Amino acid sequence: MPRINVHEIMINRTVTALVVGTLYVAIAMCAVPLLADSWPFGRGDVAGTGATKTQLPEKISLLWELPLGGIGFESTPIIAENTVFIGDPDGRFFSIDATTGQEKWRLELETGFVASASYIDKVIYIGDYDGVLRALDAVTGEEIWTFKAEMQIDASPTAYGDNLLVTSEDGTLYCVKRASGELIWKYETGDQLRCGASLAGN
């Protein structure tokens, strides 16, 4: 599947072809019209493949668009429970109905998001410019807990059993508990980490 140029697609802060493309992948994966748990991580799965085995329709058409204003998106959306989740550099994080394109809720913070979120068991996990990882109730947007890295978080957290693997520009790979955000261990690489962790095998 070719890489999508977010900056070309997200002109005037409109969720259009990027979201539509992701939705078509979700429909093919889950069988029409189910979209639940279709693309819960920034790269689709914990292996970070960014791909799925499916067959696209011969003709792809626009389902909806949602103008949101602002400067643009730097992350890609995730889709779970028939809902699109995406944050922006202005510090806004959106929950959008994947069928209608209607906004469900939004979070507005004094920070910004370049990382994609992750969805696990009705909880959204998202890191920000300030190195804060947040766990949010996927239905209401209510904050459950926070964890603070030393620098900016640029990538989607990775599910690892009951834990999360989180990377940061401070060059550290963090392992935290999904339920509480408590630090379990950390590994310092000595250089920036701007991509997420990937899992393979056991």
C-alpha positions in Angstrom: 0.0 0.0 0.0 1.6 3.3 -1.0 2.6 5.8 1.6 0.1 8.6 2.0 1.4 12.2 1.9 -0.6 13.8 4.8 0.5 17.3 3.9 -0.9 17.1 0.4 -4.2 15.5 1.5 -5.0 17.5 4.6 -5.3 20.9 3.0 -7.4 23.4 4.9 -7.7 21.0 7.8 -10.2 18.8 6.1 -10.4 15.1 7.0 -11.0 13.8 3.5 -9.1 11.3 1.4 -6.8 10.2 4.2 -9.7 9.1 6.4 -11.6 7.7 3.4 -8.6 5.6 2.4 -8.3 4.2 5.9 -12.0 3.5 6.1 -11.9 1.5 2.9 -9.2 -0.6 4.4 -11.3 -1.1 7.5 -14.4 -2.1 5.6 -12.5 -4.7 3.6 -10.9 -6.1 6.7 -14.0 -6.5 8.8 -16.7 -7.0 6.2 -19.3 -4.3 5.4 -20.5 -2.5 7.4 -18.4 -3.4 10.5 -15.6 -1.0 11.3 -14.9 -1.9 14.9 -11.2 -2.4 15.9 -10.1 -2.0 12.4 -6.9 0.2 12.6 -6.2 0.6 16.3 -2.5 1.7 16.0 -0.7 4.3 14.0 0.8 1.6 11.8 -2.2 -0.7 12.0 -0.9 -3.4 14.3 1.8 -4.1 17.0 4.2 -5.3 14.3 4.0 -1.9 12.7 3.4 -3.4 9.2 1.2 -0.6 8.0 -0.5 -3.1 5.7 -3.4 -5.5 5.6 -4.5 -8.3 3.3 -7.6 -7.1 1.5 -9.1 -6.2 -1.9 -10.0 -2.6 -2.6 -13.1 -1.8 -4.6 -12.5 -0.7 -8.2 -13.8 2.8 -7.5 -13.1 4.7 -4.3 -15.4 7.6 -3.6 -15.6 10.2 -0.9 -17.7 9.2 2.1 -17.6 12.5 4.0 -15.4 15.4 4.9 -15.0 17.5 8.1 -13.4 20.9 8.0 -11.7 21.6 11.3 -9.6 24.7 10.8 -6.1 25.1 12.1 -2.7 24.5 10.5 -3.0 20.8 9.5 -2.4 17.3 10.7 1.0 15.7 11.2 -0.3 12.3 12.2 -2.5 9.7 10.7 -5.9 8.7 12.2 -6.7 5.4 13.9 -10.1 3.8 13.7 -11.8 1.7 16.4 -15.4 1.1 17.4 -16.6 2.9 14.3 -14.8 6.0 15.4 -11.9 8.0 14.0 -9.4 9.4 16.5 -6.7 12.0 15.6 -4.8 14.8 17.2 -3.3 18.0 15.8 -0.3 20.3 16.5 -2.7 22.9 17.9 -3.4 20.6 20.9 -6.8 19.4 19.8 -7.7 15.7 19.9 -10.8 14.6 18.0 -13.3 11.7 18.2 -15.3 11.5 15.0 -18.0 9.1 13.9 -16.5 7.0 11.1 -19.9 6.6 9.3 -21.3 10.1 9.4 -18.1 12.3 9.9 -19.8 14.0 12.9 -17.6 15.1 15.8 -18.3 13.1 19.0 -16.0 14.9 21.3 -12.7 16.9 21.4 -9.9 17.5 23.9 -8.2 20.9 23.8 -4.8 21.3 25.5 -1.9 23.7 25.8 0.4 21.4 23.8 0.3 19.7 20.4 0.2 16.2 18.9 2.4 14.8 16.1 2.0 11.2 17.1 -0.8 8.9 16.2 -2.9 7.4 19.0 -3.4 3.8 20.0 -6.7 2.1 20.9 -6.8 -0.8 23.3 -9.9 -2.1 25.2 -11.9 1.2 25.0 -9.0 3.4 26.0 -7.1 5.8 23.8 -3.3 6.4 24.4 -1.7 9.5 22.9 1.6 11.2 23.5 2.2 15.0 23.0 4.9 17.7 22.3 5.7 17.9 26.0 6.4 14.2 26.4 3.1 13.5 28.2 1.4 10.2 27.5 -2.3 10.3 28.2 -4.8 7.5 28.7 -8.3 8.7 27.7 -11.7 7.1 27.9 -12.5 6.4 24.2 -16.2 7.1 24.7 -16.1 10.4 26.7 -12.5 11.7 26.2 -12.1 11.8 30.0 -8.5 11.6 31.2 -7.7 8.4 33.1 -3.9 8.8 33.8 -0.8 10.5 32.5 2.9 9.5 32.3 5.7 11.9 31.6 8.7 11.2 29.4 11.7 13.5 29.2 11.0 14.8 25.7 8.4 14.8 22.9 6.5 11.7 21.9 6.3 11.3 18.2 4.8 7.9 17.7 1.9 5.6 18.5 2.4 3.6 21.7 2.6 -0.2 21.2 0.6 -2.8 23.1 2.7 -5.3 24.9 0.5 -7.6 27.0 -0.9 -5.5 29.9 1.7 -2.9 29.2 2.6 -0.2 26.6 5.9 0.5 24.9 6.5 4.2 24.4 9.3 5.9 22.5 10.5 9.5 23.0 12.9 12.0 21.5 14.9 11.7 24.7 16.2 8.4 23.2 14.4 6.2 25.7 12.1 3.2 25.3 9.6 3.2 28.2 7.5 0.3 29.3 4.5 1.4 31.4 1.4 -0.3 32.8 -1.7 0.2 30.6 -4.0 0.3 33.6 -2.1 3.0 35.6 0.8 4.5 33.6 3.2 3.2 36.2 6.8 2.9 34.8 8.0 -0.8 34.7 11.3 -0.3 33.0 13.1 1.9 30.5 15.9 1.4 28.0 18.2 4.3 26.9 19.4 4.1 23.3 21.6 7.2 23.3 19.8 8.8 20.3 16.4 10.2 19.4 13.5 7.8 18.9 10.9 9.2 16.6 9.2 6.0 15.5 7.2 3.5 17.6 8.3 0.1 18.8 7.4 -3.0 16.8 6.8 -6.5 18.1 7.6 -9.7 16.3 7.2 -13.3 17.5 7.3 -13.9 21.2 
